Amino acid sequence: MQLPDGAMLSRRTDSTLVKALARAFRWKRMLESGEFATIAELAEREGIAPSYMTRVLRLTLLSPDIVEAILDGKQGPEVTLARVLEPLSLEWAAQGSLLRQAELPPNRSAARYIPGD
């Protein structure tokens, strides 16, 4: 489908994805700070299975462009929590090709992301 020139595509933030990203980065901080020594210890405190926590923690390995697209509500409809919890490549370029539905910010691509860019 092609929109007329000047038409704005509506953005809808997926609150489930955003909440999972927030949890993942919070849990990562808690582990890195030494507040919890292991994923199992943190998972017990949170009342969830360690295997689920491990899958959610993988979200911290998504390329910054994909994270930004999710936070801005610019991911495609195929980018769901179930899909991003599946094992993904650690290489950002490969993630970008797998999750091509995410609309990356102009002039940026996961293949050439430079921190601070």
Buried (B, 14 or more C-beta within 10 A) or exposed (E): EEEEEEEEEEEEEBEEBBEBBEBBBEBBEBBEEEEBEEBEBBBBEBEBEBEEBBBBBBBEBBBBBBBBBBBEBBBEEEBBBEBBBEEBEEEBBBBBEBBEBBBBBEEBEBBEBEEEE
